[in-house]
Amino acid sequence: MRSGTSNDQVLTLRTRIDARYKENGRVWQFEVMDARQQYADADGILGTGDVNALDIQQASVKLALGSEANTLKLGRFTSDYGSRRLVARPIYRNTFNAFDGLEFTHTAPNGNQVAVLATQPVQRLPTDKASVLDNDFEWDKSSNNRRFYGVFTTQPAPLAGKTGGYFDRLRTEAYYFSLREKSDTILDSSINTLGLRAEVRAQPGQFDFEVEGILQRGDNTRLTADGSVSRGDHRAEYAFFELGYSFAVPSRLRVLFEVDYGSGNDLGTPQRQERFNQLFGVTAFAYGPTGFYGVFNASNIITPGLRASFNPIAGLNLMASYRHFWLADRRDSLGRTKQSDPSGLTDSYMGQHLDLRARWDVSPLSIRIEVGAVIYKPKGFQERNSVFTYGGAELTF
């Protein structure tokens, strides 16, 4: 679905050293990581999501302000927020998202929490294809030209003891993020993201659900090729719904229905950017493993699906996900592929895929082994079936 060789392979390697030291209410953390590749073809799909030769991922100090209910983290760090759709430390992807700045967290006695971010996103370097293929080293860095702010609130049990039943387990989140950028061609750009999320987590013998809605508003001022100034705005939306059921059986069988919607660009309004921006989130848990099979993301998409997972034996988890995909706007591009039909004559249906995964936590060796495959039957821009297979192991000590 993307340009490059029709058959490719890669071996990705990731080595991390994470050291922490606690003293007098302070937590010092230093994490260094080396992420590199072997065997990828020169015209294959490879980038800084796969390679980031020896660099600092975290170098921070976490301070308790009066008590552990109020903490302040300073330095370089990684973070997960909520559903991880907008801000996340990737698990499957070979490299991480890091931030330079501060993170303040307040936790109330009832468990309610508010976190405040003021950061500069760290750019993984180098970015050119030749350097990535050669695993070249260059220090990652952040810049004042790219800033990221946020306020994230969590209410773990707002209705506890009030309903006497199912909704006592309700968890809610409300948040605001702001990404601001400048460059030689971007005079000023801002994307303001406001979201709400609610869920009742899975329990044996019960239904569970998750719903999330996100609005993005912003503006951008750019220099065009002829030197004139172009002004536009950003208006995008995202929605997600999931309904699941967990069976009261030893295998912890769970089945669910899920559907995503992410807005796409309407070419009839060229001054308006309507493609949903996923900021620093991840997609592997939703649309299949990233990397070579990075077809879909949360932009310009409508995708219902079914998912099932269970543990046939202790430590082994099997998962199957089946989805269909449509373009939210048929003239905008498909996910990460950059393929589009500005005429709108191509049908919006982009095909279906089956995502299979087996994950085995080998105890007591602290080894996780994972294998999987994605079978994609595309429509629209391509009719040739694609098969993506992968396997990996992680040793923690």
C-alpha positions in Angstrom: 0.0 0.0 0.0 3.0 2.3 0.3 5.8 3.0 -2.2 8.8 0.8 -2.0 9.7 -2.8 -2.5 6.8 -5.3 -2.7 8.6 -7.7 -0.3 10.7 -6.6 2.6 12.0 -7.7 5.9 13.7 -6.1 8.9 15.2 -7.1 12.2 14.8 -4.4 14.8 16.8 -4.5 18.0 16.1 -2.4 21.1 18.3 -2.2 24.2 17.3 -0.1 27.3 19.0 0.7 30.5 16.6 2.4 33.0 18.1 3.5 36.3 16.2 5.1 39.2 17.4 6.5 42.6 15.0 7.5 45.4 16.0 9.8 48.3 14.2 12.2 50.5 11.0 12.4 48.4 13.0 12.8 45.2 13.1 10.2 42.3 16.0 10.5 39.9 15.6 8.7 36.6 18.0 8.1 33.7 17.0 5.9 30.8 19.2 5.4 27.7 18.1 3.3 24.7 19.7 2.0 21.5 17.2 1.2 18.8 18.5 0.0 15.4 17.8 -2.3 12.4 19.3 -4.8 10.2 18.4 -6.3 6.8 15.9 -3.6 5.6 15.9 -2.9 1.9 17.0 0.5 0.7 13.6 1.3 -0.8 11.6 -0.2 2.1 9.5 1.5 4.7 11.8 2.6 7.5 12.1 5.8 9.6 12.7 7.2 13.1 9.9 5.0 14.4 12.2 2.1 13.8 15.7 3.5 14.4 17.1 5.8 17.1 20.8 5.0 17.8 22.0 5.3 21.3 20.3 8.3 22.9 18.8 9.6 26.1 15.1 8.8 26.5 14.6 10.0 30.1 16.7 12.2 32.4 14.5 13.6 35.1 13.9 14.3 38.7 10.5 13.9 40.4 9.9 16.0 43.5 7.3 15.6 46.2 5.9 19.0 47.0 4.9 18.8 50.6 3.6 15.3 50.2 3.4 12.6 47.5 -0.1 13.9 46.6 1.7 16.8 44.7 4.6 15.9 42.5 6.7 17.8 40.0 8.8 16.1 37.3 11.5 18.1 35.6 13.7 17.2 32.6 13.3 14.7 29.8 10.6 12.1 30.2 8.0 9.8 28.5 4.3 9.6 29.5 1.1 7.7 28.9 -2.3 9.5 29.2 -5.7 7.9 29.2 -6.5 5.7 26.2 -3.0 6.5 24.8 -4.6 7.7 21.6 -3.0 11.2 21.9 0.0 10.9 24.2 1.8 7.6 24.7 5.1 5.8 25.3 4.9 3.2 22.5 5.1 -0.5 23.3 5.2 -2.1 19.9 7.0 0.6 18.0 10.8 0.4 18.3 11.3 4.0 19.4 9.7 6.3 22.0 8.1 9.7 22.2 10.0 11.9 24.7 9.4 15.4 26.0 11.7 18.1 27.6 9.9 20.2 30.2 7.8 19.7 33.3 4.9 17.6 34.5 2.9 18.5 37.7 0.5 16.0 39.2 -2.0 16.4 42.0 -3.9 13.4 43.5 -6.9 14.1 45.7 -7.8 11.8 48.7 -10.7 10.3 46.6 -8.3 9.4 43.8 -9.2 12.2 41.5 -6.1 13.4 39.7 -5.0 16.4 37.6 -1.8 16.5 35.6 -0.3 19.6 33.9 2.2 19.5 31.1 4.5 22.2 29.7 7.0 20.7 27.3 8.9 20.7 24.0 8.6 17.4 22.1 11.9 15.7 21.4 12.7 15.2 17.7 14.4 11.8 17.0 17.5 12.3 14.8 18.8 11.8 12.2 15.7 11.8 9.9 17.1 11.1 6.4 16.6 7.6 5.0 20.3 6.9 4.4 21.2 7.7 8.0 18.4 5.6 9.3 19.4 2.6 7.2 23.0 2.9 8.5 21.9 3.3 12.1 23.8 6.6 12.3 24.1 8.5 15.6 22.9 12.1 16.2 21.7 13.6 19.5 18.0 14.0 19.7 16.8 17.5 20.5 13.8 19.7 21.2 13.2 23.2 20.1 11.3 26.2 21.4 9.7 26.3 17.9 7.6 23.3 18.9 5.8 23.4 22.2 3.3 21.0 23.7 1.0 21.8 26.7 -1.7 19.9 28.4 -4.1 19.5 31.3 -5.4 16.0 32.0 -8.0 15.1 34.7 -9.0 11.7 35.8 -12.0 10.7 38.0 -11.5 6.9 38.8 -14.9 6.5 40.4 -17.1 9.6 40.3 -20.3 7.5 40.9 -18.9 5.1 43.5 -21.6 4.3 46.1 -24.2 6.5 44.4 -25.8 4.0 41.9 -25.5 0.8 43.9 -24.6 -1.2 40.8 -23.0 -1.2 37.4 -22.0 2.5 37.1 -20.2 2.5 40.4 -17.3 1.2 38.3 -17.5 4.2 35.9 -14.2 6.0 35.2 -14.1 9.4 33.4 -11.4 11.6 31.9 -11.4 15.1 30.6 -8.4 16.8 29.0 -7.0 19.6 26.9 -3.8 19.6 24.8 -2.2 22.3 22.8 0.5 21.9 20.1 2.2 25.0 18.8 4.7 25.1 16.0 6.9 27.4 14.0 9.4 26.8 11.2 10.8 28.5 8.1 7.5 27.9 6.2 5.1 27.7 9.2 4.8 31.2 10.6 2.4 30.1 13.3 0.4 26.9 13.8 -1.7 25.7 16.7 -3.9 22.7 17.3 -6.0 22.7 20.4 -7.5 19.4 21.4 -10.4 18.9 23.9 -11.6 15.4 24.8 -13.8 13.4 27.1 -13.6 9.7 27.8 -15.7 7.3 29.9 -15.4 3.6 30.5 -16.5 0.7 32.7 -13.6 -1.7 32.7 -14.0 -5.4 32.0 -15.0 -7.8 34.8 -15.9 -11.5 34.5 -19.6 -12.1 33.7 -20.3 -8.5 32.9 -20.6 -6.1 30.0 -18.0 -3.3 29.7 -17.8 -0.2 27.5 -15.6 2.7 26.5 -16.6 5.9 24.7 -14.3 8.8 23.7 -14.9 12.0 21.8 -12.3 14.5 20.7 -12.6 18.0 19.1 -9.6 19.8 17.5 -9.6 23.5 16.7 -6.7 25.7 15.7 -5.2 27.9 13.0 -2.1 28.1 10.9 -0.2 30.8 9.0 2.2 29.6 6.3 4.5 30.9 3.6 3.5 29.6 0.2 6.0 28.7 -2.6 5.6 32.1 -4.2 6.4 33.9 -0.9 2.8 35.0 -0.1 1.1 34.3 3.3 -1.6 31.7 3.6 -4.0 31.6 6.5 -6.2 28.8 7.4 -7.8 27.0 10.3 -7.9 23.5 11.8 -11.2 21.8 12.6 -11.2 18.0 13.1 -13.0 15.4 15.2 -12.5 11.8 16.4 -14.9 9.4 18.1 -14.6 5.9 19.5 -17.1 3.4 20.9 -16.5 -0.1 22.3 -18.9 -2.6 23.9 -17.5 -5.8 25.3 -18.4 -8.8 27.3 -16.1 -10.9 29.6 -17.1 -14.5 30.2 -16.8 -16.0 33.7 -14.5 -18.8 32.6 -10.9 -19.6 33.5 -9.6 -18.6 30.1 -10.9 -15.0 30.6 -12.5 -15.0 27.2 -13.6 -11.5 26.2 -15.3 -10.4 23.0 -16.1 -6.9 21.9 -17.5 -4.7 19.1 -15.6 -1.4 18.4 -15.9 1.5 15.9 -13.7 4.5 15.2 -14.3 7.7 13.3 -11.5 10.2 12.4 -12.3 13.2 10.2 -10.5 13.8 6.9 -9.9 16.8 4.7 -12.6 18.2 2.5 -10.9 19.5 -0.6 -13.8 21.8 -1.1 -12.5 24.0 1.8 -8.7 24.2 1.0 -8.1 26.8 3.7 -9.3 24.5 6.3 -7.4 21.5 7.7 -9.9 18.8 8.7 -7.7 15.8 9.0 -7.6 14.5 12.6 -4.1 14.9 14.2 -3.2 12.1 16.6 -0.4 14.2 18.2 1.9 11.8 20.0 -0.5 8.8 20.3 -0.2 5.2 19.2 -2.3 3.0 16.9 -0.9 -0.6 17.3 -3.6 -1.6 19.8 -6.3 -0.5 17.4 -5.2 -0.9 13.8 -2.5 -3.6 13.9 1.2 -3.4 14.5 3.0 -0.4 13.2 6.3 -0.5 11.2 6.0 -2.2 7.8 2.3 -2.6 8.3 1.6 1.0 9.2 -1.4 1.5 6.8 -4.0 3.0 9.1 -4.1 5.7 11.7 -6.9 7.7 13.3 -7.1 10.2 10.4 -9.7 10.1 7.7 -11.2 6.7 8.8 -14.4 4.9 9.6 -13.7 1.4 10.9 -16.0 -1.0 12.7 -14.6 -4.2 14.0 -14.8 -7.3 16.2 -12.2 -8.5 18.6 -11.7 -11.5 20.8 -9.0 -12.5 23.3 -8.5 -15.3 25.8 -5.8 -17.1 27.8 -5.8 -20.8 27.0 -3.1 -21.4 29.6 -1.4 -19.2 32.2 0.8 -16.6 30.7 -0.4 -17.1 27.1 -2.8 -14.6 25.5 -4.3 -15.0 22.1 -6.0 -12.2 20.2 -7.9 -11.8 16.9 -9.2 -8.6 15.5 -11.3 -8.3 12.3 -12.0 -4.8 10.8 -13.4 -3.1 7.7 -12.2 0.3 6.6 -13.7 3.3 4.9 -12.4 6.8 4.2 -14.3 9.5 6.1 -13.6 11.7 3.0 -13.0 9.9 -0.2 -10.8 12.6 -1.7 -8.4 12.7 1.3 -5.5 10.2 1.7 -5.6 6.8 3.3 -3.8 6.7 6.7 -0.1 6.8 6.5 0.1 5.6 2.8 -0.3 9.2 1.4 -2.4 7.6 -1.4 -5.5 9.6 -2.5 -7.8 10.3 -5.3 -8.5 14.1 -5.4 -11.3 13.5 -7.9 -13.3 11.5 -5.4 -14.1 8.8 -8.0 -12.4 6.0 -6.0 -14.9 4.3 -3.7 -14.5 5.1 0.0 -14.3 1.4 1.0 -10.6 0.5 1.6 -11.0 -3.2 2.4 -10.7 -5.4 5.5 -8.0 -7.0 7.6 -7.6 -9.8 10.1 -5.0 -9.2 12.9 -3.8 -12.2 14.8 -1.5 -12.2 17.8 0.0 -14.6 20.4 1.8 -13.2 23.4 3.5 -15.5 26.0 5.0 -14.2 29.2 7.5 -16.9 30.2 7.7 -17.0 34.0 9.9 -16.8 36.0 12.4 -15.8 33.3 10.9 -12.3 32.7 10.8 -13.0 28.9 7.9 -12.0 26.7 7.6 -13.7 23.3 5.1 -12.3 20.7 4.3 -13.5 17.2 1.5 -12.3 14.9 0.2 -11.8 11.4 -2.0 -9.3 9.6 -3.9 -10.4 6.5 -5.1 -7.3 4.5 -7.5 -7.6 1.6 -7.5 -4.0 0.2 -9.9 -2.2 -2.1 -9.9 1.2 -3.7 -6.3 2.1 -4.4 -5.0 -1.5 -4.7 -6.4 -4.9 -5.1 -3.4 -7.0 -4.2 -3.6 -8.8 -0.9 -0.9 -8.1 1.7 0.4 -10.3 4.5 2.5 -9.0 7.3 4.1 -11.3 9.8 6.3 -10.6 12.8 7.9 -12.1 15.8 9.8 -10.7 18.8 11.1 -11.4 22.2 11.8 -9.0 25.1 14.0 -9.9 28.1 13.7 -7.7 31.3 16.0 -7.9 34.2 
